[in-house]
């Protein structure tokens, strides 16, 4: 696809490869996911404007530790990572509002390193907002925003011949299953030169009570966030899925070491998705899987990196050992 390029003053540009954002694949994913024996929907459809607003509220809840824990690690070791890697370019996958980015860009600027920032996100508005804000804050920084799916469009990131740090924060890697993670990490590996590095955020294995509380908050905001995916389908595919006929539940699977978010049908009923000419029957108690969130140990991280041709170089955790940032580089050829 030839990108639609949005030019801006000085060395700032945005290339749009995914014109409908995450919604570009909605119809196919909904048809496949709601026609399957075990119904499932990809978590990327949570994030319409309402879903994004709800997620921001989730990150502020006392039960939800990942965002705070990751930010505390970045604040503590961001300068150390920059000093170790010496990147001239920061590529950030799925930055959203990019509110964590300063913990890396600031030490890059202070060290005279910051030459280019490349945010890659499915949301065109998020990329536009991020580019505008950082262009105002960092006048000498070249910015090349890419609106695309980082699972498919990594190859579109231009190589500028300078040392790069790829940041993949927020624990997003945990939303992918084992095969998807291996594929994703392998594609990141293909983007790394010998001295380039990947900095990735991952949630850590911990007590069931802590994990389930983080995804079943007492205020019910995560439940509203989860059910909102049905509103996204209704709004974009002319559906009549009723969120009030579903209960939210998040369950920790100790064998797989992941949290699974589900929507349970309160009663037997049938929904219609007009744009797909699809009737979707639900039995009472039947559930839709809407997200997995894998949790990791250092040993598991090393194994997963190794399968993708990467070497785990260091792991940084918060004081309570809740969350981790890991630094990886390409295996020796």
N, C-alpha and C positions, 0 to 999 in steps of 0.2 A: 504494500500500500504506500502510495506517495503521501508524505505527511502534509498536513496543513500547518504552515509555519506562521506564528504570530511574532512579528518583529517588535522590538522595543528599543528605547534609546540605549546607546553604548553597547557593550558586549553582553546583551541579554536577549534570549530568544526562548520560544516555547514551540516544540514540535508536537502536533496532535496526531497520534496514530490510532487512537481509540475514541471515535467521535461520540459514542453514546456511553462512554465510561463503562462501569461494570455491567450496565444494562444491555450491552451489546450481545451478550450471550444468555440473557435471562430466559428467553423463550425456550431455547434448547435445553437448558439446565432444569427448568421447571417441568417441562414435558417428561424428561428422563427421570428426574428425581421423584415426582409425584405419581409416576406410573410404575415405579419399581415395587418389588415385594416389600422391601424395607424402604419406606419413603425417606428422602433426604433432600436438603437444600444447601448449597454452598454458602458459607458465612459472609462472603463478599457482598451479598445482597442486603445485609443489615443496614448498610451505610448510605441511605438517602439522607436528606437534610434532618429529618426527625430522628433517624437512627443515630446520626453523628452527634446530635445534641444530647440524646440519651446516653451515648457512650461517654461523652465528656462528663456527664453527671456521675456515671459509674466510677470513673477514675478518681472521683473525690470522696467516694464512700469509705467509711472506716474499715469495712471488710475487704475492700478490693485493694490489695497491696502491690500488684505488679508495676503499675505506673510510677508510684512513689519510690519503690525499691530500685527500679531501673534508673530513675533520675538521680537518686542518691549515688549510685555507682558511677554514672557519667560525670557528676559533679566532682567526684573524688579522683577518678582515674583518667578523665578525658585528656588532660594535658599530658599525662604520662604516656598514653597511647599515641598521641600526636608526636611526642618527642621520640618515641621508639620507631614509628613508621615513617615520619617525615613526609607526609603526603602533600602534594601540591593541589590535588583534586579530591573532593569529597563527593561520592555518589551515594544517595540515600534512597533506599527502596521502600516505597509505601510510607512516606514521611507524614501524610495527613497534614496537620497544622504546622509541622516541623518545629514544635516548641522545644524539643530536646536538642536541636541542631547546634545551638549556640555553645553547648558544652564541648563541641569539637571544632566549630568554626573559630571561636574566640582564641583558643591556643594556637590554631593554625595562623590566624592573623598576627597574633603577638610574636610568633616565630618567623614572620615574613614568608610564610609558606602558601597562604590561601590565594590560589589563582582561579580556581573554578569550583562551582557547586552544581551538581546535577541531581535534582529531585525527580524521581520516577513514581508516578501515582496514576491510578485509574480515574481519579476525579480531576476534571479540567479546572473546576473552580478552586480546588485545593492547591493545585499547581500554580494557578494565576495568583492567588492570595500569597502563597509562599514566596514566589518570585518577586512580587511587588514589595513585600515587607523586607526581604533580605537585600534587594537592590537598593533600598533606602538606607539600610543599616550598614551595608558593606559597599562603599562607593567604588572600590577598586577591584571588586570580585566579579569575574565573569560568571554568568548564570545561564545554564542551558536546561530548561525544564522539558520533561518528556511526559506526555500524557499517554500512558500505555499500561498494559498488564505485565507486571514484572515476571510472571510465569511464562510469558510468550515473547516479550519485546526487549529482553536484555541485550540482544545482539544489536539493537538500534542505538545503544549508548556509544557515542563516538569516542574513539581512542585519541587522546591528545599528546601521547608520547611522554606524559609526566606520571610520576608515582601517584597512585590512587589508593584511597581507603574507601571500601564499600561498606556502608552501614545498613544493617538490616535489623531494626530495633523493634521493641514492642512485643516480642515473643510470637510474632506472626508465623514463624517457621513451624510452630507447634500446631497450627491450624491445618497443616498438610499431613496426609498419611505417609507411611514409610516410603513408598515408591515415589510419591510426589516430592518428598523431602530430598531423596537421593537425586532425583532429576533436577530439582531446583538448585541444590548445592553444586551439582556438576556443571550447570550452566553458569553459576557464579564463578566457579573455578576457571571456566573458559575465558572469563573476562579479566583474570588476574595475570599480570606479568610477574616475573620472579620476585620482585621486591614489593608488589602490591599486597594488601591485606584485606581481610573481611572481619568486621566487628559485628557480632550477632548477639541479640538478646534472647534469652530462653528462661522460662519459668522452671523452677526446680522441684523435684519430688519432695513431698512433705506430708504431714498428717492429713488424713482424709477430712477431718473437721475444719481445718484451715482452708483447704481447697474448696470444699463444698460451700462453706460460708461465703467465699469470695464470689461465687456464681449464683448464690441463692440469697441475695441481700434482703435484710429485714424490711427495707423500704419498698421493695417490689419493683425497683427500677430495672433490674436485669430482666425480670419477667416481662415488663413492658417492652424493653429492647428486643427481646426474643420474639414476642408476638408481632412486633412491627414488621418483620419480614413478610408476613401475610398481607399487610397493608401495601407493601411495595409491589407484590404480585397483583393485588386488586387494581392498584392505580395504573399499572403499566400493561397489564394483560386482560383488563376488563374481567376480573374475577369477583366472586362473592364469598371468599373465605372469611369466616367470622372469627376474629381473634378472641372474642369472648367465649367461644366454644372450645378453647384450648387452654390447658394448664402448662405453665413452665416448670421444668425440673432439670437440674444439673446434677449428674451422678459421676462419682469418681470410680473409674475402672482400675483397680490396683494391678491387675495382670498386665493390661496394656499401658498403664501409667499415663492415663489421660482423663480429662474431664469431658463428658459428653453432654451437650445441651440438647434438650428435647422439648417438643410440644406434644402434649397428650390430648387426644380428643376426649372431651367430657361425655359425649354421647355419640351414638351411631348417626351419621348423617352423610349427605352428599353435597359437594361443592362444585361449582361450575366455573371454568376459566374460558370465557367466550373467545378470546383471541386465538386460543389453541384448539377450539372445538373439543374441549376435554372435560369430562365429568370425573370427579375424584371422590370415590367412596371412602368413608372412614368408619371403622368399627369403634365401639366404645373402648377407650383405653389404648387404642392404637397410637403410635407416636411417629413424629417426623424428627429425624436427626438434623439439627441445624448447625451444629459446630462440634468439632473435637478440638481440644487444647492439650497437646502432649506436654508432659513434664519430663525433665531430663536430670540425669546425674552426669558428673564429669566423665565417667567411663563411657556412658552412652554417647555423649557428645564426641568424644575421641573416635569412637567406632563409626558414627555417622559421617564425620568429616573424612575419615580414612576411606570409606566406601566411595566418596565423591572425589578422591584425589587431592584432599586437603589435609594439612597437618595442624592439629591443635597446638597453639603456641603458648597461650596463657588463658587463665580463667579468673575473672574478678567477680566477687560477690558482695552483697550488702552485709551490714553488721549482723543481721539475723539469719543470713543464709537462705533467704527466700527466693532470690532471683540471681541470674548470672549474666554477665557479658563475657563472651569468649572471643579471643583473637586467633585467627587462623590464616595460614598462608598456603600456597601451592606446595604439594609434595615435590621433593627433588625429582627431576626427570630421570 
